[in-house]
Amino acid sequence: MEKGLLIYIDGKFYPKSEAKVSVYDHGLLYGDGVFEGIRAYDGVVFKLKEHIDRLYSSAHTIMLQIPLTKNEMIQTVLETLKKNNLKDAYIRLVVTRGVGDLGLDPRKCSKPTIIVIAQPMKPLHGVAAKEKGVTTLISWVKRDPVDATSHEIKSLNYLNSILAKLEANVGGVDEAICLDKVGFVCEGVAENIFIVKEKKLFTPPVSTGALPGITRNRVMALAEEMGYAMAERNITPTELFNADEVFFTGTAAEIVAVREVNKRTIGDGKPGPITKRLMQGFNKIVTDPKEGIKTI
């Protein structure tokens, strides 16, 4: 499926086997850079402008000057899809600080490295998870706070998430849930989280250190369009255990129900009616040209 895949690096396209960056790139040495995960559905790149805006916001926060305009970056993503003849794809857009030396000083990096990868990819937790939901545990790994390497910034430093994912793997569950430093629910390792209680929806605020998710924002709007009350507020682990429904959202995960948290069954142990309705509505949205940018 990936035969002949072409990867964009700094203005050129390379076969997958030849796509390389320097060992002195600060993205590799220090996780110094930013990225976006984006999806294309039937020739529509879902919320591409919003993803590009978030990429540049993350870069601005870490004082990384991207050498392309936002429109040039959009065209680069579209060109990568065209080169690979892909209408349905997951796109990984990466901007690193660039090649420097073994010191930390970003001033030693003369030019950022820009990488665009596009390839077919199924939902993060697999197709079966859409029907069954996923199992989770609350990790001992607290989410980095907003005055640290916050996930508000979609940076290349994801060790916080990796540690939580390792715990999920060892614990034999599908995913981990991270709390903030105070103990409120924050998000999954690569997904935002929602709960449903008495037909009202709640999701943690970004002040917990959660990513301001593109899918999260659209699902919040979708819930309101469907007539549900929707609010951002702090959520306790006890509220999570006793929610009627719990679900994750994310570009890679899309929408997936959580059926178990720390061996506590959520609801009746399968995707709930509101989660399923949102999934159906989201599936219609993603191919609407008004919700993104067409590849052709």
C-alpha positions as CSV (number, residue, x, y, z in Angstrom):
1,M,0.0,0.0,0.0
2,E,2.9,2.3,0.7
3,K,4.9,1.2,-2.4
4,G,6.3,4.2,-4.1
5,L,5.5,6.6,-1.3
6,L,7.1,10.0,-1.7
7,I,8.1,12.2,1.3
8,Y,8.5,15.9,1.1
9,I,11.6,17.4,2.8
10,D,12.6,21.0,2.3
11,G,11.3,21.5,-1.2
12,K,12.1,18.1,-2.6
13,F,10.3,14.7,-2.8
14,Y,12.2,11.5,-1.8
15,P,11.2,7.9,-2.0
16,K,10.3,6.6,1.5
17,S,13.5,4.6,1.8
18,E,15.7,7.6,1.0
19,A,13.8,10.2,3.1
20,K,16.3,11.2,5.8
21,V,17.3,14.1,8.1
22,S,20.6,14.9,9.7
23,V,21.6,13.4,13.0
24,Y,22.4,17.0,14.0
25,D,18.8,18.1,13.5
26,H,17.5,19.5,16.8
27,G,14.2,17.8,16.2
28,L,16.0,14.5,16.7
29,L,18.5,15.7,19.3
30,Y,16.1,17.6,21.6
31,G,12.5,17.2,20.3
32,D,12.8,20.8,19.2
33,G,10.0,21.4,16.7
34,V,6.3,21.2,16.1
35,F,3.9,19.0,14.2
36,E,0.4,18.4,13.0
37,G,-1.6,15.3,12.2
38,I,-4.2,15.9,9.5
39,R,-6.6,13.7,7.6
40,A,-7.9,13.8,4.0
41,Y,-11.3,12.2,3.3
42,D,-12.3,11.5,-0.3
43,G,-10.3,14.4,-1.6
44,V,-11.2,16.9,1.2
45,V,-8.4,17.8,3.7
46,F,-10.4,18.2,6.8
47,K,-9.9,21.5,8.6
48,L,-6.5,22.0,6.8
49,K,-6.6,25.8,7.5
50,E,-7.2,25.3,11.2
51,H,-4.4,22.7,11.4
52,I,-2.0,25.1,9.7
53,D,-3.0,28.0,12.0
54,R,-2.3,25.7,15.0
55,L,1.0,24.7,13.6
56,Y,2.1,28.3,13.3
57,S,0.7,29.2,16.7
58,S,2.8,26.3,18.2
59,A,5.9,27.5,16.3
60,H,5.3,31.1,17.4
61,T,5.2,30.0,21.1
62,I,8.6,28.3,20.8
63,M,10.0,31.1,18.7
64,L,10.4,29.0,15.6
65,Q,10.2,31.0,12.4
66,I,8.7,28.8,9.6
67,P,10.2,29.8,6.3
68,L,7.0,29.3,4.3
69,T,3.8,31.3,4.4
70,K,0.6,29.6,5.6
71,N,-0.7,29.5,2.1
72,E,2.6,28.0,0.8
73,M,2.4,25.3,3.5
74,I,-1.2,24.5,2.5
75,Q,0.0,24.1,-1.1
76,T,2.8,21.9,0.0
77,V,0.4,19.6,1.8
78,L,-1.9,19.4,-1.2
79,E,1.1,18.8,-3.5
80,T,2.3,15.9,-1.3
81,L,-1.1,14.3,-1.6
82,K,-1.2,14.8,-5.4
83,K,2.3,13.3,-5.8
84,N,1.2,10.2,-3.9
85,N,-2.2,10.1,-5.7
86,L,-4.0,10.0,-2.3
87,K,-7.6,11.1,-1.7
88,D,-7.9,9.4,1.7
89,A,-4.8,9.8,3.8
90,Y,-3.2,10.7,7.2
91,I,-0.8,13.6,6.8
92,R,2.0,14.2,9.2
93,L,3.5,17.7,8.9
94,V,6.7,18.3,10.9
95,V,8.8,21.5,11.3
96,T,12.0,21.1,13.3
97,R,14.4,23.8,14.5
98,G,16.8,22.4,11.9
99,V,20.4,21.3,11.8
100,G,22.6,22.7,14.5
101,D,25.3,21.3,16.7
102,L,25.3,19.2,19.9
103,G,24.6,22.3,22.0
104,L,21.1,23.4,23.0
105,D,21.3,26.9,21.6
106,P,18.7,27.4,18.9
107,R,20.7,30.1,17.3
108,K,23.0,27.4,16.0
109,C,20.2,26.2,13.8
110,S,20.3,28.3,10.6
111,K,17.2,26.9,8.9
112,P,14.2,24.9,10.0
113,T,13.5,21.5,8.5
114,I,10.1,20.9,6.9
115,I,8.7,17.4,6.4
116,V,5.4,16.3,5.0
117,I,4.4,12.6,5.0
118,A,1.1,11.4,3.6
119,Q,-0.1,7.8,3.6
120,P,-3.2,5.7,4.0
121,M,-4.1,5.0,7.7
122,K,-7.0,3.4,9.4
123,P,-8.5,4.9,12.6
124,L,-5.9,4.9,15.5
125,H,-7.6,2.3,17.6
126,G,-8.7,0.1,14.7
127,V,-12.1,-0.4,13.0
128,A,-13.4,-2.8,15.6
129,A,-13.0,-0.1,18.3
130,K,-15.7,1.9,16.6
131,E,-18.2,-0.8,17.4
132,K,-16.9,-2.0,20.8
133,G,-15.1,1.0,22.4
134,V,-11.7,0.9,24.1
135,T,-10.4,0.1,27.5
136,T,-8.4,2.6,29.5
137,L,-6.5,3.3,32.7
138,I,-5.7,6.5,34.5
139,S,-1.9,6.9,34.3
140,W,0.4,7.9,37.2
141,V,2.0,10.2,34.6
142,K,0.6,13.7,35.1
143,R,0.1,15.9,32.1
144,D,2.8,18.6,31.8
145,P,1.3,21.9,33.1
146,V,0.7,25.0,31.1
147,D,3.9,26.6,32.4
148,A,6.0,23.6,31.2
149,T,6.1,21.5,28.0
150,S,2.4,21.9,27.8
151,H,0.4,19.9,25.2
152,E,-1.2,23.2,24.3
153,I,1.9,23.4,22.1
154,K,1.9,20.5,19.7
155,S,5.6,20.0,20.0
156,L,7.9,17.1,19.0
157,N,8.5,16.4,22.7
158,Y,5.9,13.7,23.4
159,L,7.8,11.8,26.1
160,N,5.0,12.7,28.6
161,S,2.5,10.8,26.3
162,I,4.9,7.9,25.6
163,L,5.3,7.2,29.4
164,A,1.6,7.0,29.8
165,K,1.2,4.8,26.7
166,L,3.8,2.5,28.1
167,E,1.8,2.1,31.2
168,A,-1.3,1.3,29.1
169,N,0.6,-1.3,27.2
170,V,1.9,-2.9,30.4
171,G,-1.5,-2.7,32.0
172,G,-3.1,-4.6,29.0
173,V,-5.5,-1.8,28.0
174,D,-6.0,0.1,24.8
175,E,-5.2,3.6,26.0
176,A,-4.1,5.7,29.0
177,I,-5.9,8.8,30.4
178,C,-3.7,11.6,31.9
179,L,-4.7,13.9,34.8
180,D,-3.4,17.4,35.2
181,K,-1.1,18.3,38.1
182,V,-4.1,19.1,40.4
183,G,-5.7,15.7,39.7
184,F,-8.4,16.7,37.2
185,V,-8.9,14.7,34.0
186,C,-6.9,16.2,31.1
187,E,-6.9,14.0,28.0
188,G,-5.7,10.7,26.5
189,V,-2.1,10.3,25.3
190,A,-3.0,11.5,21.8
191,E,-6.7,12.3,22.1
192,N,-9.1,14.8,23.8
193,I,-11.7,13.3,26.1
194,F,-15.4,14.0,26.6
195,I,-18.0,12.7,29.1
196,V,-21.8,12.5,28.8
197,K,-23.9,12.8,31.9
198,E,-27.7,13.2,31.7
199,K,-27.5,14.1,28.0
200,K,-25.0,16.9,28.8
201,L,-21.5,16.9,27.4
202,F,-18.4,18.1,29.1
203,T,-14.7,18.2,28.1
204,P,-11.7,19.5,30.1
205,P,-10.4,23.0,29.4
206,V,-7.1,23.6,27.8
207,S,-5.9,25.1,31.1
208,T,-5.4,21.5,32.2
209,G,-2.6,21.3,29.6
210,A,-4.8,19.5,27.1
211,L,-4.3,20.0,23.4
212,P,-6.8,22.5,21.8
213,G,-7.9,19.8,19.4
214,I,-9.2,20.5,16.0
215,T,-11.5,17.5,16.1
216,R,-12.4,18.4,19.7
217,N,-13.6,21.8,18.6
218,R,-15.6,20.5,15.7
219,V,-17.3,17.8,17.9
220,M,-18.2,20.5,20.5
221,A,-19.9,22.5,17.8
222,L,-21.5,19.4,16.3
223,A,-23.0,18.5,19.7
224,E,-24.5,21.9,20.0
225,E,-25.9,21.7,16.5
226,M,-27.6,18.5,17.5
227,G,-29.2,20.2,20.5
228,Y,-27.0,18.9,23.3
229,A,-25.7,21.2,26.1
230,M,-21.9,21.4,25.8
231,A,-19.4,22.9,28.3
232,E,-15.7,23.0,29.1
233,R,-15.0,22.4,32.8
234,N,-12.9,20.4,35.1
235,I,-13.7,16.7,35.4
236,T,-12.8,14.5,38.4
237,P,-11.8,10.8,38.1
238,T,-15.0,9.9,40.0
239,E,-17.1,11.7,37.4
240,L,-15.3,9.8,34.7
241,F,-16.1,6.5,36.4
242,N,-19.7,7.4,36.8
243,A,-20.3,9.0,33.4
244,D,-23.1,7.7,31.2
245,E,-20.7,7.8,28.2
246,V,-17.1,8.6,27.7
247,F,-15.4,9.1,24.3
248,F,-12.1,10.2,22.8
249,T,-11.7,12.6,19.8
250,G,-8.6,13.2,17.7
251,T,-7.4,13.4,14.1
252,A,-5.9,9.9,14.2
253,A,-8.6,8.4,16.6
254,E,-11.6,10.3,15.0
255,I,-14.3,9.5,17.6
256,V,-14.1,6.4,19.7
257,A,-16.0,5.4,22.8
258,V,-14.4,4.4,26.1
259,R,-16.1,1.4,27.6
260,E,-13.9,0.9,30.6
261,V,-11.7,3.1,32.9
262,N,-9.6,1.3,35.6
263,K,-11.8,-1.8,35.4
264,R,-14.9,0.4,35.9
265,T,-17.5,-0.2,33.2
266,I,-18.8,3.0,31.6
267,G,-22.5,2.9,31.1
268,D,-23.5,-0.5,29.7
269,G,-20.0,-1.2,28.4
270,K,-20.5,-0.2,24.8
271,P,-20.7,3.0,22.7
272,G,-23.6,5.1,24.0
273,P,-26.4,6.6,21.9
274,I,-25.0,10.2,22.0
275,T,-21.5,8.9,21.1
276,K,-22.9,6.9,18.2
277,R,-24.9,9.9,17.0
278,L,-21.9,12.1,17.0
279,M,-19.9,9.5,15.2
280,Q,-22.5,9.3,12.4
281,G,-22.7,13.1,12.2
282,F,-18.9,13.4,12.1
283,N,-18.6,10.9,9.3
284,K,-20.9,13.1,7.2
285,I,-19.0,16.3,8.0
286,V,-15.5,15.2,7.1
287,T,-16.2,14.8,3.3
288,D,-17.9,18.2,3.1
289,P,-15.7,20.6,1.1
290,K,-17.0,23.4,3.4
291,E,-15.2,21.7,6.3
292,G,-11.8,21.7,4.6
293,I,-9.8,22.2,1.4
294,K,-10.2,20.0,-1.6
295,T,-7.1,18.3,-3.0
296,I,-8.2,18.8,-6.6
